[in-house]
Amino acid sequence: MKILYFLVLIVAFTGFSQTQKYSVTNLDLNTEYPHFGLMKIGQDKLLLTSYKLDKKGRPKKVQGMPVLTIYQGAISNKGNLTNLVPLLFNEEQYLVNITSATISSNGKKLYITTRYHYKNKPKGNFNMENFHIEVGQYKEGVGWTNFKVLPFCIPKYSYAHPALSKDGKTLYFIANIKGGRDTTRGGSDIFKVDILDDDSYSEPKNLGSKVNSYSREMFPFLDENSTLYFASNRPGGFGGYDIYKSDLDKDGNYMKAEKLPKPLNSIKDDFSLITFDGGNSGYLSSKRPKGKGDDDIYYFKKN
C-alpha cells in the first residue's frame, strides 16, 4: 500500500507541475464562429481569420457558404484582443475566401492563402479546391490590392499558411508538392523559399524529416529566434492536431521537432500558435472541450 500511495503521489505531482507551467485563457472575442490563422504584427498586434460579418453580425455568404476574411487586433496588457477590424481589400480583386495571411515587417506586403477565381484561374486542368499563396500591396483609399500568385505555386498542388522569418528574407508555408528530392512526405509538409532582392523567389525546399512527417503539417510560425512552431496530426500526439516546435542547430538546420506540453496542447485540435515576450506568452487556436463554439483563440502565459 505504501508503494502504491507513493506512485500515486508521483503521478499527481507530475500532472500538476505540467499543467501549471502555463495558464491558458479563452478570449472574450470568441463566439460560435471559427477564429484561427494567427500571425504576429510587431509586438502589439496580430492577424486572425474568421467569417466576414454583415451589419447584423451574421456571416456573409457566397453560394450558400460563409466567407472567410482576415482581421487585425490590438493586444491589451492582460492579453485580450481589442479593436478587432477586418482588413480592407480591393473588391475588384475578387478575393472570396482568405484563410490565412502574414504582413511583411515593413508593412508593405501582404501574403494570403486563397483559391483561384474566374479572373486569375490558370489554363488547362487543375483542382479548383487547391489553395495557393498571393502577395499584394496596400494602396491608400483602396486597401490591399494588386495581388499576384507567387511564381512557384504550381496549380496542380496546394500551398497555404505563409509565415515570414524575422528578417523577411525567407517565406515558410505548407504544400503537397510531389516529385523530386523535395517531395511531400505526408498530406502536407512545411517548405521554405528565399525572397530575393529583385522580389523573385527561389525554388521551394522541404524542411526535411526532422520537421515533417508522413501525416499533415500546418500553420508554421517563426519566433524572433527562428524557432519554428507548427501543428501536426502525426501519431503520438494528445489528440487531433498538436503543436510542435523545432529549434535551429549550430549549422542552421532544424532539429527534431518536439511536442509541446499540456495545456498548450489538448485532446482536440490545437494549432496556429504564435509567441510574444521570448515565448513567455502568446496565442493559439483550439477546438478543445469547454470552448465557446468552433475554433477558439486562447491566450497563454508561462507561470
C-alpha positions in Angstrom: 0.0 0.0 0.0 2.9 2.4 0.8 4.4 1.8 -2.6 1.0 2.3 -4.4 0.5 5.6 -2.4 4.0 6.8 -3.3 3.3 6.1 -7.0 0.0 7.9 -6.9 1.8 10.9 -5.4 4.4 10.9 -8.1 1.8 10.8 -10.9 -0.3 13.5 -9.3 2.7 15.8 -8.8 3.9 15.2 -12.4 0.5 16.0 -13.8 0.1 19.1 -11.6 3.6 20.5 -12.5 2.9 20.0 -16.2 -0.5 21.7 -16.3 0.8 24.6 -14.0 3.6 25.5 -16.3 1.3 27.6 -18.4 -2.1 29.3 -17.8 -4.4 29.3 -20.8 -7.4 31.6 -21.1 -10.3 31.6 -23.6 -10.6 35.2 -25.1 -13.7 37.3 -24.9 -13.9 37.7 -28.7 -14.7 34.1 -29.3 -18.2 33.1 -30.5 -19.8 30.2 -32.1 -17.8 31.1 -35.3 -14.3 29.9 -36.0 -11.2 32.0 -35.1 -7.8 30.8 -36.2 -4.9 31.6 -38.6 -3.0 33.7 -36.1 0.1 35.8 -37.1 2.1 38.5 -35.4 2.4 42.1 -36.5 5.2 43.6 -34.4 4.8 43.3 -30.6 1.3 44.6 -30.1 -0.9 43.5 -33.0 -1.9 40.3 -34.7 -3.9 38.9 -37.6 -6.6 36.3 -37.4 -9.0 34.5 -39.7 -12.8 34.4 -39.2 -16.1 34.9 -41.0 -16.8 38.2 -42.8 -19.9 39.6 -41.0 -22.8 41.8 -42.1 -24.1 44.8 -40.2 -26.2 42.4 -38.1 -23.2 40.3 -37.1 -24.2 37.4 -39.3 -21.7 35.6 -41.7 -21.8 36.8 -45.2 -22.2 34.0 -47.7 -21.3 33.3 -51.3 -23.1 30.4 -53.0 -24.5 29.5 -49.6 -21.1 29.2 -47.8 -19.8 31.6 -45.2 -16.9 33.8 -46.4 -13.6 33.8 -44.5 -11.5 37.0 -44.2 -8.6 38.5 -42.2 -9.0 40.7 -39.1 -6.4 42.8 -37.3 -6.5 43.2 -33.5 -4.5 45.0 -30.8 -3.1 43.3 -27.8 -4.1 44.6 -24.3 -1.9 44.4 -21.2 -3.9 41.4 -20.0 -3.7 39.5 -23.2 -7.2 40.4 -24.6 -7.6 41.4 -28.2 -9.2 44.8 -28.8 -10.1 47.0 -31.8 -10.8 44.0 -34.0 -11.4 45.2 -37.5 -11.4 43.4 -40.9 -8.6 44.3 -43.3 -9.7 46.4 -46.3 -9.4 44.6 -49.6 -9.9 46.0 -53.0 -13.3 44.4 -54.1 -12.1 44.3 -57.7 -9.6 41.7 -56.7 -12.5 39.2 -56.1 -10.9 37.5 -53.1 -13.9 35.5 -51.9 -12.1 33.4 -49.2 -8.9 34.2 -47.4 -7.8 31.5 -45.0 -4.5 32.9 -43.6 -2.2 35.8 -44.0 1.0 37.5 -42.9 2.4 41.0 -43.3 6.0 41.9 -44.1 7.9 43.7 -41.4 7.8 47.0 -43.3 4.0 46.7 -43.7 4.2 47.0 -47.5 3.3 43.4 -48.5 0.5 41.1 -47.5 0.8 37.4 -48.3 -2.5 35.5 -48.3 -3.9 32.0 -48.8 -6.8 31.8 -51.2 -8.2 30.0 -54.2 -8.2 30.8 -57.9 -11.3 32.6 -59.3 -12.6 33.2 -62.8 -10.3 36.2 -63.3 -7.0 34.6 -62.5 -7.5 30.9 -63.0 -4.7 29.2 -64.9 -5.2 27.4 -68.2 -5.7 23.7 -68.5 -6.9 21.2 -65.9 -6.4 21.9 -62.2 -8.2 21.3 -59.0 -10.3 24.3 -58.1 -10.2 23.2 -54.4 -6.4 23.7 -54.3 -5.1 26.7 -52.4 -2.3 29.0 -53.4 -0.4 32.0 -52.0 -0.7 35.5 -53.4 1.1 38.7 -52.4 -0.4 42.2 -52.6 0.3 45.8 -51.6 -1.6 48.5 -49.7 -3.0 51.5 -51.6 -4.4 54.4 -49.6 -8.2 54.7 -50.1 -8.4 51.3 -51.9 -7.0 48.8 -49.4 -4.9 45.7 -50.1 -4.7 45.3 -53.9 -2.6 44.3 -56.9 -2.4 40.7 -55.7 -0.3 38.2 -57.7 0.1 34.5 -57.4 3.6 33.6 -56.2 5.5 32.2 -59.2 6.5 28.9 -57.5 2.8 27.9 -57.0 2.0 25.1 -59.4 -1.8 24.9 -60.0 -1.9 21.1 -59.6 -0.6 21.4 -56.0 -1.9 23.2 -52.9 0.0 25.9 -51.0 -1.1 27.7 -47.8 -0.3 29.3 -44.4 2.5 31.8 -45.3 4.9 32.8 -42.5 7.9 35.1 -42.7 11.3 34.9 -41.0 12.2 37.8 -38.7 14.5 39.4 -41.4 11.8 39.0 -44.0 14.1 37.1 -46.4 12.5 33.7 -46.1 8.9 32.6 -46.6 7.7 29.5 -45.0 4.4 27.7 -46.0 2.8 24.3 -46.3 2.3 22.4 -49.6 1.6 19.0 -51.0 4.3 19.2 -53.8 5.1 15.8 -55.3 8.2 14.6 -57.2 11.9 15.2 -56.9 14.1 15.5 -53.9 11.8 17.9 -52.1 8.6 15.9 -52.5 6.0 16.0 -49.7 6.2 13.1 -47.2 2.6 13.2 -46.0 -0.6 15.0 -46.7 1.2 18.4 -46.4 4.7 19.4 -45.4 6.4 22.7 -44.5 8.6 24.3 -47.2 10.5 27.5 -47.5 11.7 29.8 -50.3 14.2 32.6 -50.2 12.9 36.1 -51.1 15.5 37.6 -53.4 16.5 41.2 -53.8 14.5 41.6 -57.0 11.3 40.3 -55.4 11.8 36.9 -57.1 11.8 33.6 -55.2 14.0 30.5 -55.0 12.6 27.1 -55.6 10.7 25.6 -52.7 12.8 23.5 -50.3 11.3 20.9 -48.0 12.4 21.3 -44.3 13.1 17.6 -44.1 12.2 14.6 -42.0 13.2 16.2 -38.6 10.3 18.6 -39.1 7.9 16.9 -41.5 6.2 13.6 -41.0 4.0 11.1 -43.0 1.0 13.0 -41.7 0.0 16.6 -42.1 1.9 19.7 -41.0 0.0 23.0 -40.8 0.3 26.7 -39.7 4.1 27.4 -39.4 5.3 30.3 -37.3 8.8 31.6 -36.7 9.6 33.5 -33.5 12.4 36.1 -33.1 15.0 33.4 -32.5 13.9 31.5 -35.7 12.3 28.7 -33.6 9.7 27.0 -35.7 6.3 26.3 -34.3 3.7 24.3 -36.3 0.8 21.9 -35.9 0.7 18.2 -37.0 -1.7 15.3 -36.7 1.2 12.7 -36.6 0.9 9.7 -34.3 1.9 10.1 -30.7 0.0 13.3 -30.0 -2.6 14.0 -27.4 -5.4 14.0 -30.0 -6.2 15.6 -33.3 -3.6 18.3 -34.3 -1.0 19.1 -31.7 1.6 21.9 -31.7 5.3 21.1 -32.1 8.4 23.2 -32.1 11.8 22.8 -33.7 15.0 24.8 -32.9 17.9 25.5 -35.1 21.2 23.7 -34.6 24.6 25.4 -34.9 24.7 24.8 -38.6 21.3 26.5 -39.2 19.3 23.3 -39.7 16.1 22.5 -37.8 16.4 19.8 -35.2 13.9 17.0 -34.4 10.5 18.6 -33.6 9.2 18.3 -30.1 5.6 18.2 -29.0 4.6 21.0 -26.6 3.1 20.0 -23.3 -0.4 20.4 -22.0 -2.2 22.7 -21.6 -0.8 24.3 -24.8 -2.0 21.0 -26.4 -5.2 19.2 -25.6 -7.1 16.1 -26.6 -8.6 18.0 -29.6 -7.2 20.1 -32.4 -4.6 22.7 -31.3 -2.8 24.9 -33.9 -1.9 28.5 -35.0 0.4 29.1 -32.1 2.3 32.5 -32.0 4.6 33.7 -29.3 5.5 37.0 -27.6 7.9 38.1 -24.9 10.5 35.4 -25.8 8.0 32.6 -25.7 6.7 33.5 -22.2 3.3 34.4 -23.6 1.3 34.1 -26.8 -1.9 32.8 -28.5 -3.1 29.6 -30.1 -6.3 28.3 -31.7 -8.0 25.2 -30.3 -11.2 23.2 -30.6 -10.6 21.9 -27.0 -13.6 21.0 -24.7 -15.5 23.8 -22.9 -14.8 26.3 -25.8 -17.4 28.8 -27.0 -18.0 27.3 -30.4 -15.8 26.3 -33.3 -12.1 27.1 -33.2 -11.4 29.5 -30.3 -8.4 31.7 -29.6 -6.7 31.2 -26.3 -4.1 33.5 -24.6 -1.3 31.6 -22.8 1.3 32.8 -20.3 4.1 31.0 -18.6 3.6 30.9 -14.8 
